[in-house]
Amino acid sequence: MLGDGEEESDIQFLGDQWDNLEELQRMAGEVEDEDAMDLKVLEVSIQFIMHSDYKPRKSALVHFLGWLGYDGRTRRWREAGTYTPTPVGVQFCMRVLTLKHADCH
């Protein structure tokens, strides 16, 4: 359903991440239960956050954050002063999601 995403990019999803992304895509097309979809987004987000560096596949989240550091307009990597607020914002969101996940369990 998601296509050949891994073959078209360097992003490497684990099997359960891929399955949950496909399920999330299916749910988005149906828009039946927003609460169930919210929980699925949380589940997928936590999977990306908790992806171990020791897994055989690279973390999609780390890959994404790396690309946020690239400026397509100038075709150069961003300076630390202009890039740093981006991962800091993502880190804050990760903390909120982790707390929400802990509260749900």
N, C-alpha and C positions, 0 to 999 in steps of 0.2 A: 504494500500500500504506500509506504513512504518512498518507494523507488530504490534505486541503487545508490543511496546516499554515501555509503562507505566507499564505493568504487569511484564516486565523483569527487570526493574530498578526502582530506587526511583525518577526518573525525572517525574515531573508533568507538562504537557503542558496545557495551556488554549485552549479552542475550536478553537479560531481564529489562535492561534499559530500552532496548529496541522494541521488545514486546509491549512495554508500557507506553512508549511513544506512539506505537500503532494503535493501541487501545484509546489513547487520548485523542488521536486524530479521528478515530471512529466516533467517539463521544461528541467531538466538536461538530461533526456533520449531523448528528441527531438532535443535539441540544434538548435532551429530555430532562435531565436532572442536574442542575447547576451545582448542587452540594456534592454530588458524586464526582463531578468533573473537578471541582475545587480540591477534593481529596486526592484525585489522581494526579493533578498538577503538583500537589505537595509531595506525593510519593515519588514522582519522577525527579523533582527538584532535590529531594533528600538522597536519592540514588546517585545523582551527579555530585552532590556535596560529599558523600561518603565514599566515593570511588577511590580505592586504594592506589597509591603510586606503585605498589608491587604487583598489580594485576598485569597480565600479559598485554593488555590494550591500554593505550594512553587515555587519560581523562578528557572527556569532551569539554568539561568546564575549563580545565587548564588550557586546552587548545583555543577555546573561545576568548578567554582572557588575554592570551597571547596576541590574537588578532586584533583585539581592541587597542593594542599598543601601536598598531600600524596606521599611519595616516595615508589614505589612498590618494588624497589630493596632492600631497607633496611627494608621495612615493618614498617616504622615509619613516623610520621608527620615531615615535613621539619622544620628546624630551621628558625627563622624569617629572618635572613640575607640571606638565600638562596631562600626563598619563596617570599619575598617582591618585587623583580623586576618583577615577573610574573603578579600579579594584577595591578601593576603600568603600565605595558605595555598594559594590557587589558583596563585600565582606559583611557589611551591615545587614543586607538582605538575607545572607546566609545565616546569620545569627538569629534573625527573626524567624526564619523558616525552621531552623533547628529547635527553637523554643516551642513553636507551634506543633512540630512533630512530637516533641516530648510531652506536650500537653494532651495530644490525641491518644497517647499510649499510656 
